[in-house]
Amino acid sequence: MVDTMALLLPFNRGSRAARNTSCAVCRPPADDEVFLDAPDDRLGPALVAAGAGAYGPAAALLAATRADADWENRDRYARRLAAFARSRDEWYETWRTAAPHDPDALLLGAQLAVERAWPSPARAELLREVSPLITAAGHGDLSDPVPWRIALDHARGSKAGHTYFGELWEAAVRRAPHHYGCHVAALRYLAASGQGSHQACFDFAERAAQDAPADSLVQALPARAALSYLTDGHGRDIPRARLDAAADRAIALSARFPAADPWPAEVRNKLMYVLVRLERWPDAGEQLRRIGPYATSFPWERFSDDPLGRFLEIRDEIRRRTTPRHPRSEHGGRARSGDH
């Protein structure tokens, strides 16, 4: 399995400054105070302006991420803006018509085209037709890894062979060796390739995390592999100790970010699910505290058509499992209503 193993090769990693490690203490939010996929304070205004038909703030936001080589935010902003554009086609078309060679408009167009093709039964055929859009996005800014993440997703959806995927992967990591989105795309391709056993997925994820800086989102990649394993239901080839180690690595990453911060929210939501499945209830409770009001569609949409409702159900279960039980008093007092 030469092509698959090529994905497991280590890469030279640079260092990166650690993020703020302080952790704010906040009261648990009520159910109606929990948000699903809440935008941060940069994306929010761009989405509000987009709702009014203006593309300028979104263009400025993506241009800023490109100027700052802020690839992780660029990736997530492109996804969110493309999701908006799927229901407001005229908004994107106005932008594209006004600036047909804008690297940010090209990036959004490539992401949008892949998302539109993905749900179709003819996905593979439709995706092949949008290849030129991805190529154009890649040429828009040669240092940008996000078009290559889109290309990696495109290769999975179009059932591209390992050799071609390996070429895309090498091009992606040359641009940004620690880009989380590209690593997730590679992990998902490996899992879907027919040769990507859970063992191979863990090998890839652990190697990538070992080579990445301590504050890189790639540290959460083994937990992503654990989530896939725990939801797959096939086989028993991953020892419990390996699953715990993946969770521990993601816990250490989560601790580097402030609590109730939308930036690591999806990582924390995925980690909380893994901890619940491993019945590590106190650790799950700590991640719930760090999540604060920021629920994310993934992973809960995998288990329910109402991801926010599913998140709240799991939150209640964690609280039930971690709330100290109070015995009846000698005067006949009952335990608290939540202790059952």
Backbone hydrogen bonds in HBPLUS format (Angstrom, degrees):
<---DONOR---> <-ACCEPTOR-->    atom                        ^
c    i                          cat <-CA-CA->   ^        H-A-AA   ^      H-
h    n   atom  resd res      DA  || num        DHA   H-A  angle D-A-AA Bond
n    s   type  num  typ     dist DA aas  dist angle  dist       angle   num
A0005-MET N   A0001-MET O   3.06 MM   4  6.26 164.9  2.09 153.9 158.6     1
A0006-ALA N   A0002-VAL O   2.97 MM   4  6.17 134.5  2.18 143.8 156.3     2
A0007-LEU N   A0004-THR O   3.02 MM   3  5.61 147.9  2.13 112.0 120.4     3
A0008-LEU N   A0005-MET O   2.86 MM   3  5.26 153.2  1.93 110.7 119.5     4
A0009-LEU N   A0006-ALA O   3.40 MM   3  5.68 172.0  2.41 110.1 111.8     5
A0033-GLU N   A0030-ALA O   2.89 MM   3  5.16 159.0  1.94 113.2 119.4     6
A0034-VAL N   A0031-ASP O   3.30 MM   3  5.62 168.7  2.32 112.3 114.3     7
A0035-PHE N   A0293-PRO O   2.69 MM 258  5.76 164.2  1.71 161.6 162.2     8
A0295-ALA N   A0035-PHE O   2.92 MM 260  5.87 140.8  2.08 163.4 175.7     9
A0037-ASP N   A0295-ALA O   2.86 MM 258  6.24 158.8  1.91 147.0 152.2    10
A0044-GLY N   A0040-ASP O   2.93 MM   4  5.86 163.8  1.95 158.2 163.1    11
A0046-ALA N   A0043-LEU O   3.05 MM   3  5.21 116.2  2.47 102.3 118.5    12
A0047-LEU N   A0043-LEU O   2.96 MM   4  6.25 152.6  2.04 159.7 168.2    13
A0048-VAL N   A0044-GLY O   2.97 MM   4  6.28 155.9  2.03 154.3 161.8    14
A0049-ALA N   A0045-PRO O   2.95 MM   4  6.14 163.0  1.98 148.0 152.2    15
A0050-ALA N   A0046-ALA O   2.91 MM   4  6.07 150.3  2.00 138.5 147.5    16
A0051-GLY N   A0047-LEU O   2.89 MM   4  6.12 148.6  1.99 144.1 151.9    17
A0052-ALA N   A0049-ALA O   2.98 MM   3  5.10 134.5  2.19  97.8 110.9    18
A0054-ALA N   A0049-ALA O   2.95 MM   5  5.28 157.3  2.00 146.0 138.6    19
A0053-GLY N   A0050-ALA O   2.84 MM   3  4.87 157.7  1.89 105.5 111.7    20
A0059-ALA N   A0055-TYR O   2.93 MM   4  6.15 160.2  1.97 159.7 166.3    21
A0060-ALA N   A0056-GLY O   2.85 MM   4  6.10 158.7  1.90 156.4 162.5    22
A0061-LEU N   A0057-PRO O   2.91 MM   4  6.06 151.9  1.99 142.3 150.1    23
A0062-LEU N   A0058-ALA O   3.03 MM   4  6.27 170.0  2.04 154.7 155.8    24
A0063-ALA N   A0059-ALA O   2.94 MM   4  6.04 154.2  2.00 144.5 152.6    25
A0064-ALA N   A0060-ALA O   2.95 MM   4  6.10 148.3  2.05 142.4 150.2    26
A0065-THR N   A0061-LEU O   3.15 MM   4  6.52 153.3  2.23 147.7 154.3    27
A0066-ARG N   A0062-LEU O   3.08 MM   4  6.32 151.3  2.16 145.0 152.8    28
A0067-ALA N   A0063-ALA O   2.93 MM   4  6.17 158.4  1.98 148.3 154.1    29
A0068-ASP N   A0064-ALA O   2.97 MM   4  6.09 150.1  2.06 145.7 153.4    30
A0070-ASP N   A0065-THR O   2.80 MM   5  4.72 154.2  1.87 146.3 150.4    31
A0069-ALA N   A0066-ARG O   3.22 MM   3  4.99 158.6  2.27  98.8 105.1    32
A0074-ARG N   A0070-ASP O   2.95 MM   4  6.10 155.5  2.01 150.4 158.3    33
A0075-ASP N   A0071-TRP O   2.93 MM   4  6.03 154.8  2.00 144.4 149.8    34
A0076-ARG N   A0072-GLU O   3.16 MM   4  6.47 168.8  2.17 150.6 152.5    35
A0077-TYR N   A0073-ASN O   2.79 MM   4  5.87 162.0  1.82 155.1 160.6    36
A0078-ALA N   A0074-ARG O   2.94 MM   4  6.01 156.9  2.00 143.5 150.0    37
A0079-ARG N   A0075-ASP O   3.10 MM   4  6.38 155.3  2.16 148.8 155.1    38
A0080-ARG N   A0076-ARG O   3.04 MM   4  6.27 163.1  2.07 148.2 152.4    39
A0081-LEU N   A0077-TYR O   2.88 MM   4  6.02 164.7  1.90 155.4 159.6    40
A0082-ALA N   A0078-ALA O   2.94 MM   4  5.96 150.8  2.02 140.6 148.9    41
A0083-ALA N   A0079-ARG O   2.96 MM   4  6.19 152.3  2.04 144.8 152.4    42
A0084-PHE N   A0080-ARG O   3.08 MM   4  6.41 148.8  2.18 140.8 148.9    43
A0085-ALA N   A0081-LEU O   2.88 MM   4  6.14 158.0  1.93 145.4 151.9    44
A0086-ARG N   A0082-ALA O   2.98 MM   4  6.21 136.1  2.18 146.1 156.5    45
A0087-SER N   A0084-PHE O   3.11 MM   3  5.80 144.9  2.24 115.2 123.2    46
A0091-TRP N   A0088-ARG O   3.01 MM   3  5.60 140.1  2.17 114.3 124.7    47
A0093-GLU N   A0089-ASP O   3.01 MM   4  6.23 166.9  2.02 156.6 160.9    48
A0094-THR N   A0090-GLU O   3.02 MM   4  6.03 151.2  2.10 139.6 145.6    49
A0095-TRP N   A0091-TRP O   3.38 MM   4  6.65 157.2  2.43 141.8 147.2    50
A0096-ARG N   A0092-TYR O   2.82 MM   4  6.11 168.2  1.83 161.8 165.0    51
A0097-THR N   A0093-GLU O   2.91 MM   4  5.94 159.2  1.96 145.0 150.6    52
A0098-ALA N   A0094-THR O   3.08 MM   4  6.17 153.5  2.15 141.1 148.2    53
A0099-ALA N   A0095-TRP O   2.93 MM   4  6.09 147.7  2.04 151.9 160.6    54
A0102-ASP N   A0099-ALA O   3.16 MM   3  5.34 168.8  2.17 114.6 117.2    55
A0106-LEU N   A0102-ASP O   2.92 MM   4  6.17 157.7  1.97 158.6 165.8    56
A0107-LEU N   A0103-PRO O   2.97 MM   4  6.11 150.0  2.07 135.9 143.8    57
A0108-LEU N   A0104-ASP O   3.04 MM   4  6.22 164.5  2.07 144.1 148.0    58
A0109-GLY N   A0105-ALA O   2.91 MM   4  6.07 152.1  1.99 142.8 150.9    59
A0110-ALA N   A0106-LEU O   3.03 MM   4  6.28 151.7  2.12 146.4 152.8    60
A0111-GLN N   A0107-LEU O   3.05 MM   4  6.35 167.9  2.06 156.6 159.2    61
A0112-LEU N   A0108-LEU O   2.87 MM   4  5.96 161.2  1.90 149.5 155.3    62
A0113-ALA N   A0109-GLY O   2.98 MM   4  6.07 156.6  2.03 142.3 148.2    63
A0114-VAL N   A0110-ALA O   3.15 MM   4  6.38 160.9  2.18 151.0 155.0    64
A0115-GLU N   A0111-GLN O   3.05 MM   4  6.27 163.2  2.08 150.9 155.7    65
A0116-ARG N   A0112-LEU O   2.97 MM   4  6.16 152.8  2.04 149.3 156.5    66
A0117-ALA N   A0113-ALA O   3.15 MM   4  6.31 150.9  2.23 142.7 149.9    67
A0118-TRP N   A0114-VAL O   3.03 MM   4  6.05 142.6  2.17 148.0 157.7    68
A0120-SER N   A0117-ALA O   3.17 MM   3  5.75 152.5  2.25 119.7 127.6    69
A0123-ARG N   A0120-SER O   3.04 MM   3  4.97 128.1  2.32 120.1 115.6    70
A0126-LEU N   A0122-ALA O   2.99 MM   4  6.17 169.0  2.00 163.2 166.9    71
A0127-LEU N   A0123-ARG O   2.80 MM   4  5.93 159.9  1.84 162.0 167.6    72
A0128-ARG N   A0124-ALA O   3.19 MM   4  6.41 149.3  2.29 141.8 149.0    73
A0129-GLU N   A0126-LEU O   3.10 MM   3  5.27 129.4  2.37  98.2 111.3    74
A0130-VAL N   A0127-LEU O   3.07 MM   3  5.29 143.0  2.21 102.9 113.3    75
A0131-SER N   A0128-ARG O   3.44 MM   3  5.50 166.1  2.46 103.1 106.7    76
A0133-LEU N   A0130-VAL O   3.00 MM   3  5.48 133.0  2.22 113.4 125.5    77
A0134-ILE N   A0131-SER O   3.07 MM   3  5.26 122.2  2.42 103.2 117.3    78
A0135-THR N   A0131-SER O   3.01 MM   4  6.31 160.3  2.05 157.4 163.5    79
A0136-ALA N   A0132-PRO O   2.92 MM   4  6.10 155.7  1.98 143.9 150.2    80
A0137-ALA N   A0133-LEU O   3.04 MM   4  6.25 151.8  2.12 139.6 147.0    81
A0138-GLY N   A0134-ILE O   2.94 MM   4  6.22 155.4  2.00 149.0 155.6    82
A0139-HIS N   A0135-THR O   3.06 MM   4  6.34 144.4  2.19 144.7 154.0    83
A0140-GLY N   A0136-ALA O   3.05 MM   4  6.21 120.9  2.41 135.2 150.4    84
A0140-GLY N   A0137-ALA O   3.07 MM   3  5.00 139.8  2.24  94.7 106.7    85
A0144-ASP N   A0141-ASP O   3.10 MM   3  5.56 162.1  2.13 117.7 123.2    86
A0148-TRP N   A0145-PRO O   2.93 MM   3  5.21 126.0  2.23 104.1 119.1    87
A0149-ARG N   A0145-PRO O   3.01 MM   4  6.45 137.5  2.19 145.8 158.7    88
A0149-ARG N   A0146-VAL O   3.02 MM   3  4.93 124.1  2.34  95.0 109.9    89
A0150-ILE N   A0146-VAL O   3.00 MM   4  6.37 157.0  2.06 153.6 159.4    90
A0151-ALA N   A0147-PRO O   2.85 MM   4  6.12 147.4  1.96 136.6 146.5    91
A0152-LEU N   A0148-TRP O   2.88 MM   4  6.07 145.2  2.00 138.5 147.2    92
A0153-ASP N   A0149-ARG O   3.00 MM   4  6.33 157.9  2.05 149.5 154.7    93
A0154-HIS N   A0150-ILE O   2.82 MM   4  6.03 157.8  1.87 148.5 155.7    94
A0155-ALA N   A0151-ALA O   2.86 MM   4  6.08 148.2  1.96 142.4 150.4    95
A0156-ARG N   A0152-LEU O   3.14 MM   4  6.45 151.9  2.22 144.0 150.6    96
A0157-GLY N   A0153-ASP O   2.96 MM   4  6.28 165.6  1.99 155.4 159.1    97
A0158-SER N   A0154-HIS O   2.88 MM   4  6.02 145.4  2.00 146.8 156.2    98
A0160-ALA N   A0155-ALA O   2.86 MM   5  4.93 173.4  1.86 153.2 154.0    99
A0159-LYS N   A0156-ARG O   3.22 MM   3  5.12 160.3  2.26 101.8 107.1   100
A0165-PHE N   A0161-GLY O   3.03 MM   4  6.26 164.8  2.06 152.3 157.3   101
A0166-GLY N   A0162-HIS O   2.79 MM   4  5.91 158.2  1.84 148.8 154.7   102
A0167-GLU N   A0163-THR O   3.15 MM   4  6.48 145.7  2.27 143.8 152.2   103
A0167-GLU N   A0164-TYR O   3.12 MM   3  5.19 122.7  2.46  96.3 110.5   104
A0168-LEU N   A0164-TYR O   3.12 MM   4  6.51 156.8  2.18 151.3 157.1   105
A0169-TRP N   A0165-PHE O   2.85 MM   4  6.11 159.7  1.89 155.4 161.7   106
A0170-GLU N   A0166-GLY O   3.00 MM   4  6.18 161.0  2.03 146.8 150.7   107
A0171-ALA N   A0167-GLU O   3.13 MM   4  6.35 156.7  2.19 144.3 150.4   108
A0172-ALA N   A0168-LEU O   2.91 MM   4  6.19 149.8  2.00 148.6 157.5   109
A0173-VAL N   A0169-TRP O   3.01 MM   4  6.29 169.0  2.02 161.4 161.7   110
A0174-ARG N   A0170-GLU O   3.13 MM   4  6.19 137.9  2.31 139.6 149.9   111
A0175-ARG N   A0172-ALA O   3.09 MM   3  5.46 133.7  2.31 104.5 116.0   112
A0176-ALA N   A0172-ALA O   3.16 MM   4  6.51 153.6  2.23 147.6 155.4   113
A0179-HIS N   A0176-ALA O   3.19 MM   3  5.48 170.7  2.20 121.1 120.6   114
A0183-HIS N   A0179-HIS O   3.24 MM   4  6.54 155.6  2.30 146.7 153.7   115
A0184-VAL N   A0180-TYR O   2.85 MM   4  6.15 157.7  1.90 158.8 165.0   116
A0185-ALA N   A0181-GLY O   2.95 MM   4  6.16 158.4  2.00 145.9 152.1   117
A0186-ALA N   A0182-CYS O   2.93 MM   4  6.17 152.4  2.00 145.1 152.4   118
A0187-LEU N   A0183-HIS O   2.88 MM   4  6.11 157.4  1.93 147.9 154.2   119
A0188-ARG N   A0184-VAL O   2.90 MM   4  6.11 158.3  1.94 152.0 157.6   120
A0189-TYR N   A0185-ALA O   2.98 MM   4  6.17 151.3  2.06 142.3 150.3   121
A0190-LEU N   A0186-ALA O   2.91 MM   4  6.10 162.4  1.94 149.3 154.2   122
A0191-ALA N   A0187-LEU O   2.97 MM   4  6.19 154.0  2.03 144.8 151.8   123
A0192-ALA N   A0188-ARG O   3.01 MM   4  6.14 144.5  2.14 139.8 148.9   124
A0192-ALA N   A0189-TYR O   3.12 MM   3  5.10 121.1  2.48  93.4 108.3   125
A0193-SER N   A0189-TYR O   2.92 MM   4  5.81 114.1  2.37 144.8 160.4   126
A0197-SER N   A0195-GLN O   3.11 MM   2  6.00 122.7  2.45 110.3  94.6   127
A0201-CYS N   A0197-SER O   2.98 MM   4  6.32 157.0  2.03 152.1 159.0   128
A0202-PHE N   A0198-HIS O   2.91 MM   4  6.13 159.6  1.95 151.2 155.9   129
A0203-ASP N   A0199-GLN O   2.91 MM   4  6.15 157.1  1.96 148.9 155.9   130
A0204-PHE N   A0200-ALA O   3.00 MM   4  6.22 163.3  2.03 149.4 152.8   131
A0205-ALA N   A0201-CYS O   2.94 MM   4  6.13 168.7  1.95 151.3 154.7   132
A0206-GLU N   A0202-PHE O   2.84 MM   4  5.84 168.7  1.85 154.0 157.3   133
A0207-ARG N   A0203-ASP O   3.03 MM   4  6.07 160.2  2.07 144.9 150.7   134
A0208-ALA N   A0204-PHE O   3.01 MM   4  6.18 163.0  2.04 150.9 155.6   135
A0209-ALA N   A0205-ALA O   2.97 MM   4  6.16 159.3  2.02 147.5 153.2   136
A0210-GLN N   A0206-GLU O   2.93 MM   4  6.05 158.3  1.98 149.5 155.1   137
A0211-ASP N   A0207-ARG O   3.21 MM   4  6.39 144.4  2.34 142.3 150.7   138
A0212-ALA N   A0209-ALA O   3.24 MM   3  5.12 146.6  2.35  97.3 106.8   139
A0216-SER N   A0213-PRO O   3.13 MM   3  5.34 167.4  2.15 112.7 115.8   140
A0219-GLN N   A0216-SER O   3.01 MM   3  5.83 167.4  2.03 120.9 124.8   141
A0220-ALA N   A0217-LEU O   2.90 MM   3  5.63 162.0  1.93 119.6 125.2   142
A0221-LEU N   A0218-VAL O   2.94 MM   3  5.13 165.2  1.96 112.5 116.6   143
A0224-ARG N   A0220-ALA O   3.07 MM   4  6.42 141.9  2.22 144.5 155.9   144
A0224-ARG N   A0221-LEU O   2.98 MM   3  4.90 120.8  2.34  94.7 110.6   145
A0225-ALA N   A0221-LEU O   2.97 MM   4  6.37 150.0  2.06 150.8 159.2   146
A0226-ALA N   A0222-PRO O   2.82 MM   4  6.14 147.2  1.93 143.4 153.4   147
A0227-LEU N   A0223-ALA O   2.88 MM   4  6.12 151.5  1.96 143.8 150.7   148
A0228-SER N   A0224-ARG O   3.13 MM   4  6.43 160.7  2.17 146.6 150.6   149
A0229-TYR N   A0225-ALA O   3.00 MM   4  6.25 157.6  2.05 146.1 152.5   150
A0230-LEU N   A0226-ALA O   2.85 MM   4  6.04 161.8  1.89 154.0 158.7   151
A0231-THR N   A0227-LEU O   3.01 MM   4  6.16 137.0  2.20 145.7 156.4   152
A0232-ASP N   A0228-SER O   2.96 MM   4  5.86 121.9  2.31 139.3 152.9   153
A0232-ASP N   A0229-TYR O   3.34 MM   3  5.18 144.0  2.48  93.5 103.6   154
A0242-ARG N   A0239-PRO O   3.09 MM   3  5.44 130.8  2.34 105.0 117.0   155
A0243-LEU N   A0239-PRO O   3.32 MM   4  6.76 152.8  2.40 147.8 155.1   156
A0244-ASP N   A0240-ARG O   2.90 MM   4  6.20 161.0  1.93 158.7 164.1   157
A0245-ALA N   A0241-ALA O   2.96 MM   4  6.12 152.2  2.04 139.7 147.3   158
A0246-ALA N   A0242-ARG O   3.05 MM   4  6.28 152.0  2.13 142.3 149.2   159
A0247-ALA N   A0243-LEU O   3.06 MM   4  6.35 158.0  2.11 147.6 153.3   160
A0248-ASP N   A0244-ASP O   2.83 MM   4  6.06 158.6  1.87 151.3 157.7   161
A0249-ARG N   A0245-ALA O   3.00 MM   4  6.18 153.5  2.07 145.3 151.4   162
A0250-ALA N   A0246-ALA O   3.20 MM   4  6.48 157.4  2.26 145.0 150.5   163
A0251-ILE N   A0247-ALA O   2.85 MM   4  6.10 148.1  1.95 149.6 159.7   164
A0252-ALA N   A0248-ASP O   3.01 MM   4  6.26 157.2  2.06 147.3 152.1   165
A0253-LEU N   A0249-ARG O   3.13 MM   4  6.46 150.7  2.21 141.1 149.1   166
A0254-SER N   A0250-ALA O   2.88 MM   4  6.11 164.8  1.90 150.6 154.5   167
A0255-ALA N   A0251-ILE O   3.02 MM   4  6.25 150.1  2.11 148.0 155.5   168
A0256-ARG N   A0253-LEU O   2.97 MM   3  5.42 154.3  2.04 113.2 121.3   169
A0257-PHE N   A0254-SER O   3.14 MM   3  5.71 168.3  2.16 118.4 122.1   170
A0260-ALA N   A0290-ARG O   2.69 MM  30  5.45 158.9  1.73 136.4 144.1   171
A0265-ALA N   A0262-PRO O   3.25 MM   3  4.96 162.1  2.29 103.3 107.5   172
A0268-ARG N   A0264-PRO O   3.00 MM   4  6.21 159.6  2.04 157.5 163.6   173
A0269-ASN N   A0265-ALA O   2.87 MM   4  6.12 153.2  1.94 150.3 158.0   174
A0270-LYS N   A0266-GLU O   3.00 MM   4  6.20 165.8  2.02 153.9 156.6   175
A0271-LEU N   A0267-VAL O   2.95 MM   4  6.11 158.1  2.00 144.7 151.6   176
A0272-MET N   A0268-ARG O   2.83 MM   4  5.96 156.6  1.88 147.4 153.5   177
A0273-TYR N   A0269-ASN O   3.17 MM   4  6.44 155.0  2.24 144.2 149.8   178
A0274-VAL N   A0270-LYS O   3.09 MM   4  6.44 161.1  2.13 150.7 155.4   179
A0275-LEU N   A0271-LEU O   2.91 MM   4  6.17 163.0  1.94 156.9 161.3   180
A0276-VAL N   A0272-MET O   2.94 MM   4  6.16 152.1  2.02 147.1 154.6   181
A0277-ARG N   A0273-TYR O   2.96 MM   4  6.26 163.2  1.99 154.2 158.3   182
A0278-LEU N   A0274-VAL O   2.95 MM   4  6.21 141.5  2.10 143.7 155.0   183
A0280-ARG N   A0275-LEU O   2.87 MM   5  5.16 167.5  1.89 158.4 157.0   184
A0279-GLU N   A0276-VAL O   2.91 MM   3  4.82 154.4  1.97 102.6 110.4   185
A0284-ALA N   A0280-ARG O   2.91 MM   4  6.16 153.9  1.98 152.2 160.9   186
A0285-GLY N   A0281-TRP O   2.84 MM   4  6.06 152.2  1.91 151.5 159.2   187
A0286-GLU N   A0282-PRO O   3.02 MM   4  6.34 146.3  2.13 143.1 151.6   188
A0287-GLN N   A0283-ASP O   3.06 MM   4  6.41 157.0  2.12 148.6 154.1   189
A0288-LEU N   A0284-ALA O   2.90 MM   4  6.15 149.8  1.99 145.5 154.7   190
A0289-ARG N   A0285-GLY O   3.01 MM   4  6.29 149.8  2.10 142.0 149.4   191
A0290-ARG N   A0286-GLU O   3.00 MM   4  6.32 152.7  2.08 144.3 151.9   192
A0291-ILE N   A0287-GLN O   2.78 MM   4  5.99 145.4  1.89 148.4 158.0   193
A0292-GLY N   A0288-LEU O   3.23 MM   4  6.47 151.8  2.32 143.9 149.4   194
A0294-TYR N   A0291-ILE O   3.22 MM   3  5.64 168.6  2.23 129.3 130.5   195
A0301-GLU N   A0297-SER O   2.72 MM   4  5.44 153.2  1.79 161.9 165.2   196
A0302-ARG N   A0299-PRO O   2.93 MM   3  5.69 160.2  1.97 122.9 129.5   197
A0303-PHE N   A0300-TRP O   3.03 MM   3  5.55 161.1  2.07 114.6 120.5   198
A0310-ARG N   A0306-ASP O   2.94 MM   4  6.23 154.8  2.00 155.4 163.4   199
A0311-PHE N   A0307-PRO O   2.91 MM   4  6.11 157.6  1.96 146.8 152.6   200
A0312-LEU N   A0308-LEU O   2.98 MM   4  6.26 161.3  2.01 152.1 156.6   201
A0313-GLU N   A0309-GLY O   2.99 MM   4  6.24 147.3  2.10 142.9 152.0   202
A0314-ILE N   A0310-ARG O   2.99 MM   4  6.29 163.2  2.02 154.4 157.8   203
A0315-ARG N   A0311-PHE O   2.83 MM   4  6.07 154.5  1.90 149.4 157.8   204
A0316-ASP N   A0312-LEU O   2.96 MM   4  6.18 153.9  2.03 143.0 148.9   205
A0317-GLU N   A0313-GLU O   3.03 MM   4  6.37 153.2  2.11 145.6 153.1   206
A0318-ILE N   A0314-ILE O   2.90 MM   4  6.19 159.0  1.94 154.0 159.1   207
A0319-ARG N   A0315-ARG O   3.01 MM   4  6.25 162.7  2.04 150.0 154.7   208
A0320-ARG N   A0316-ASP O   2.91 MM   4  6.12 153.3  1.98 145.7 153.3   209
A0321-ARG N   A0317-GLU O   2.96 MM   4  6.19 151.1  2.04 146.1 153.8   210
A0322-THR N   A0318-ILE O   2.98 MM   4  6.11 132.3  2.21 144.8 157.5   211
A0323-THR N   A0319-ARG O   2.92 MM   4  5.69 130.1  2.17 148.4 154.5   212
A0329-SER N   A0333-GLY O   3.26 MM   4  4.94 139.9  2.43 114.8 126.0   213
A0332-GLY N   A0329-SER O   3.00 MM   3  5.38 156.7  2.05 116.3 117.4   214
A0339-ASP N   A0336-ARG O   2.92 MM   3  5.51 163.3  1.94 120.6 126.2   215
